[in-house]
Amino acid sequence: MPSSQNDLEPSAGSLLRQIPAVDELMSRPGLRELEARVGHPVVLEASRKILQDLREKISNGTVSSVSRERLEKEILRETDSMLAFSLQPVINATGVILHTNLGRAPLAAEALAHMVRVAGGYSNLEYDLERGERGRRDVHTDRLFSRLLGAERSLVVNNNAAAVFLALNTLAEGAEVIVSRGELIEIGGSFRIPDVCAKSGAILREVGTTNRTRAADYASAINEHTRVLLRVHPSNFRIVGFTERPGLEELAALAQKHNLLLMEDLGSGCMVDLSACGIRDELPVSLSLKAGADVVTFSGDKLLGGPQAGILVGKHEPLQRIRKNPLFRALRVDKLMIAALEATVSLYLQGHLDSIPALRMIRLSREAIAVRADRLAQAIASNQGFSATLREGESVIGGGSTPGQTLATTLVAVRHSQLSAGKLEEMLRQGKPAIVGRVEQDEFIIDLRTVADEQDEKIAQAFEKVNSHQ
């Protein structure tokens, strides 16, 4: 049973009586100055928290004196902590390019600059400057996707799950959607195709088997209630071995024969051929449209390398119906995402692929990474207690893209004479800036593929600080 204040040892009771009142503390010059900068409520909350912490420490016997100077410093630190942003930049040294937990694709400098220009004032988001009348926000990206992919129409919503949901709700609510059993996937965040289909109001009709589905399976399932043939990108898994899957052209011909719509959820949204980088099974979106898909959906922040968004491209008639759905307004994106997406797609059209960070990382050679890794390893090893060696390794694209496929890289493997790799990882992760790497066989692993060139020096400086913070 907890002790009351009267039951405490005299020394603890004496310390509790020495705790200054909140008003007395806040009258100190340093806290008055702080209050003038950040406001009374924040400093008051920080002061109360620090005093409550002190009472608990005295009760637990972990504090032997009360210092007003120390309390003032703790309140200053607590106030800084309360006002600090929770969302902060992180140096991604994991080698996972589209790291979902770390925000997936970093934006291009051009995208950031365009966002600032648009956000800093008013814009023609829904205003036609030529005609002087209300316009549509779709036009800013529609024209670019038309040029890049050959799509008749495009729409943008807040993510690919929303794009799939909106399309199915519009095109097949109360009707049947035919999909292969081998494509009933679940990806991160419990996004399941059957669940999304059910919520959209469409009725899922499964055909084929997990590993083999033929065009004839789709054909035999078509009836008067069928509206859509759905093909789904397998995302972050692969079925290999005794498998079969009809080509998109076959499904397009079948859909056209029965006056149905063919929809493909491509997920990752690859814009260009990445086979030269050793990436297979990620065909560009344009090929799906050329093969006859009526509606194709994909993400903006995966292989496209832009902001989080769900993009629908395809033929004018189904896309126009989707836009008229009242849910489109609830799922549409704001001016910032449109600006970032517009600038990113523009880089594709100009052929500036290396200006898109995710694509630049994918295209980096192991040899180029090795040059930087060698410099970093030498800098780290120059600090007392550290050793750093180079290892051949593998990076991954991540984000549900290209499962089982890797990119050759050069790793920096770091050890410390007194600190475990786990402790080193914790210190770097909690530092400023935060550095996130991997731990393997009691070594802290750095993969510079996912680190911007200008961040190499920040990593080296972080290792310099480690010994002083032990």
N, C-alpha and C positions, 0 to 999 in steps of 0.2 A: 504494500500500500504506500503511495507517495507520501513523503514527509511534508508537513505544513511548515510555514516559515518559522513558527514558534518552536518546532522540534529541531531546527537546524543547530549545528555547532555554533558557538558564539562568534567564531572568526567569520563564518559564512554570513551570519546575521549582520555583523559589523560591516562586511563588504557590501551587502545589499543596501544598508543605510547610506553608504557613501555614493551610491549611484545618483548622478545629478538628474534633475528634472529635465524634461524635453525642452522647455522654454529656456532654461539656463544654458543648455548646450547650444541651442540655435541662436543664442545671443553672442556667441563667440565670433570674432571678426571673420575667420575663415568661412564659417557656415553662413554668416550674413551675406558675404560676397557671393557664395554659391547660390543662396536663395535669390539674390538679385538676378543671377544669370538664368536659372532653370525654373524658378517659381517655388512658392511656399509648399504646396501639396507634396511635391516630390521629395524635398528635403525632410519634411515632417514624416513621411512614410519611411524613408531610409533611417531616420533617427530612431523611430519607434522599433524598427526591426533590429537595429544594432543593440539597443538597450535590452530588448527581450532576449536576444542571443546572450548578452552578458549575464543576465539573471540566471539563465539556464546553465551557463558555464560555472557560475559561482555555486549553484545548487549541486552541480556534479563534482565540484571540487577541482575543476581544471583551471581556475583563475585564482591568483593569490593577491592581486592588487587592482585598484581602479584608477585609471589614468584618463583625465579629460583630454589630454593631447592625443592619446592613442584612440580614444573614442571619436574624436574629430576626424582623424585620418581614416578610420574605418567607415565613417559616414560618407566621407568624400568618395571612397572607393565604391561603396554600396550605391551611391547616387549615380556614379559613372556606369556601373553595371546595369542599373535599372533603365538608364537612358540609351544604352548601347543597342544597336540593331540586332535582332535575333538572326535574320538572314544575312549571311556574310560571305565574302569570296573565299574560295578554298583552292589550294593548289592540288590538282589531281595527278598524283604520281603512281596511280594504280595500273596504268596501261589499258584501262577500259575506256574506250573513246566516248561511247554514248552511255555514260554511267547514270542510270536513272536516279540513284540516291543523291548524286551530285549535280543534278540539273540537266542531264543529257547534253545536247549540242551547244557549245559556246557560240555566241553570235559573232558574225563578222563585224569588223570596225565600221564598215559602211552601213550595216543595219543599225548599230548603236547610234551613229551620227544622225541617221534619218529619223530614228525614234526621238532623239533630243530636239531636232528641228520641229517635228510635228507636235511634240508634247509641250514645248515651251510657249505655245501660243495657240491661236485658233487655226483651223485647217478646213479644207474643202471635203471633209469626210463624207458628208451627204449633201453636197452642194455642187451643182453643175456650173462651173465658172463661165463656160462658153454661152450657155443659155440663160444664166441668171435665175435658175430655179432649183427646186429640190432635186437631188440626185440619189444614187444608190451607192452604198459603201462597197458593194461587190466589184465595181468597175476597176478599182485600183489594182486588184490582183487578177481579175478576170482576163484582162488584155494580155498580161504577162504569161499566164499559164496557157493561154491560147497559142501564143507564139512559141513557147518552149515545148509544149507537148502535143500541139495540134488538136487540143480539146475544143469542142464547140462552146462549152460553158464550164464555169467553175464556181464553187462556193466555198466559204471558209467558216468553220465553227470552232469551238474551243478545244476539241481533241478528237482523235480518230474514233474513240468509242461513241462520242456524240454523233460523228458523221455516219457511222454504221447504223446507230439507233434511228436517226432522223430519216435516213434513206429507207430503211425497212418500214418505219411507221408510215411514211408517205406512200410508198409503192406497193405495200403488201399488208396493210392493216386488215385483219379479218380474213385474210387469204393465205395461201400456202407458199412457203419458200423452200426450195429443194436444195439440200447441201449434203456433201459426202460425210459419212461417219468419220472418216480420217481427218476431217477439217474442223471437228467440233472442239476447238482448242480453248485452253484457259491461259491467259498471260498474267503479268503482274497486277496486283490489286484486285484479284478475283474477277477479272474481266473474262466472262465466259460467253461464247457465242450463243449457246442455247438460252442463257438468261437474258442477254440483250435482245434476242429475237422475241422472247416471250413478253418482255416489257414493252416492246414496240407494238405489240398487238398482232404481230404476224404469227402464223402457225408453222412450226418447223417440221419439215418432212425429210427424215434421214434416209439416205440410200447407200448402197454398197456396203463394204466392210471397212475395218480400220485401215487395212493395208492395200486393198484393191477396190477401186471404183471405176466403172466404165461409163461411157456415154449412154449405153443401153440402159444402165440403171436409172439415169436421170429420165430417159425417154419413157420408161415403163411407169414411172411415178407421176407423170404429168396428167392432170385431170382438169375439170372445169374450174377448180378452185385455185389452180396454180397461177402465180403472178411473176415470180422471180426465180431464176437459177442463181444460186450464190456460190461463189468460189472464194475460199479463205486462204490467205498466206499462212503457212505453218508456223510462222513467228519463231519462237525460241526452242523449237524441237524439230527433229527429223525422224521419219520412219524410213528405214533402209532395208534392203534385201528384196524379198518377193513383193514388189509393189507395182501399182499401176494407177495412173491418173489420166483422164482425158485431157487433150490439149484445149487451150482456150478457144481456138478456132472451131473445134468440134462443138463446144458448148454454145458458141455464138451462132453457129448454123442451126443448132437444135432450137435455140431460143427464137431465132427469126422464123423458123418453120412453124412454130406454135404461137407466134405473136406474143412472146414473153420478153421480159427484160433480163439481161445478163449483168450481174453485179459482181465486182471483185473487190475484196478487202485486202489491199496489198500491205497494210501495216507500216512497213519501214519507209516507203516512199523514195526509192532509189530514182535519181534523175538521169544518171549517166552510167555508161558501161564501166564496171569496176573489175572486169576480168583481168586486166593488165596488172592489177594489184593482188591477184590470186583470189579474188572474191567471186564465188560462183553462186548460182541460185538466187541472185538478187537482180532480176531483170528490170530495166527502166520502165517507168509508168507508161511511157509513150508506146511501148510494144503491146501493152494490154489494150490500149485504145485502138491501135492498128489491127489487133486480132479480133476486134468486134465487141468489146465490152461496152455496155451502155452507160454504166456508172462505175467509177473506180474511186475508192477511198484510201487515204494514207495519212501518216503523221507529218507534221511540219518540223518537229525537233529531233528526228532520227537521221536517216541518211540524207535527207534534204539539207540538213544543217541549219535550220532556221528556228523560229520560236515555237513553243507548244501551240499546236493548232491541228484541227482535223480538216482535211482538204477533200472535197468532192469534185471530180472532173468527169466529163463525159459528154453525152449528147444533150442537145438543147431541151428537148421536150421533157425528159424525166427530171433534169436539173431545175427546170422552171417550176415543175410541180413541187419539188422539194423546197424551193425557195418560198412558195406560197403557204407552206405548212406553218401554222401559228407558232409551233415549237422552234422554228428557225430563229425567231427573234430572241427567244430565251437562251439559245445556244451560240449565237453569233459572237464574234470577237470584237475587241475595241480598237481604237485608232493606233495604239502602240503595237499591237500584234500585226495589224495590217501594214504598218510602216516597216517593221522588221522583215515581214514576209516579202513585201514588195522589193526591198533592197536586196534581199538574198536571192530571189529569183532573177533579178536584174543582173547579178554577178554571173549566173549561169549563162544568160543570154549574151553577155560580153566575153564569155570564155575565161573569166577570172576564177577558175576553180580553186586555186591555192589561196584565194582571199577568204574562202569559207573554211573556218578552222577544222571542222570535222573531216572534210575532204582532204585538207592538207595533212592532217595526222594520218589518215588512211594511206596516203600516197608516200609518206616518208619512208626512206630506205633504212635498213638496219645499219648500213655503213654511216649514213648521216647522223643517226642517233648515237652511234659508237663514238664519234668525235666529241660530241657534247658530254657523253657519259664519262669518257676518260678524263676530261677537264674537271668534271664535278667530283669524280672519285679522288683525284689528287687533292682537291680543295678540302674534302671531308677528312681524308687521311692525315692532313697536316695538323689536325686538332688532336690534343693529347687524349689517348685512350681509344681512338677510333682507328679502324681499318676498313678499307673499301676496295672491293675487287669487281671486275667486270665479268658478266656471265651472259652467255647466249640465252635468249628466252623468247616468249611469245606474248604479243598483245592481242586483245580481242576487241571487236567493234561494240558489242553489247547492245542494250536497248531492244532486245528481242530480235536482233538482226544476225544473220550468218552464223547460226549455231554450229559448233564443231569446226569452224574455220578460224584460222589464226594468222597473225602477221608477225614475221620474224623481227626481233628487236634485240637490243643490247641492254642488259639490266645492270644497275649498280647495287651490289649486295654489301650492306654495312653491318659491322659488328662494333660493340663497345666492350672494353675490358671489364667494366663494372656493372653496366646496365644490361638487362635482358632486352631482347628485340621487342618484346611486348611493352616494356616500360618505355623504351625509346619511341615506339609508335605512339604511345599515349601522350608523351611530352610534345612530340611534333604535331599531333592532331589537336592538342589543346593550346598550341602556340599562336602567335600573331605574326604572319598569317598562318592559318591552319594548313598543315600538310598531311594529306592522306595517302598512305602507301600500302604495301602488303607485308605480312610477316610469314616467312617460310623457313623452316629448319633453324630457328633462332637467329635469323638475319632479317634486317629491315630492307625491303626490296623497293627500289625506285625504278620506274620505267618512264623515261623522258619523252616517249612518244606523245603522251597526253599533257606534257608540260610545255608552256610557251617558252620560247628562247629567253625572254627577259626575266623569267622566273627562276632560271638556274642559279643566279646570284642570290636570290632570296632563300633558296634551299640551302646553299652553302652557308649563309649567314645564320640560318636557324640551327645548324649543327655547331657553329661557333658558340652559340648561347647555351647549348645543352649542359656543358660542364659547370657553368656558373649558376645553373638552376637546380643542381642536384641537392 
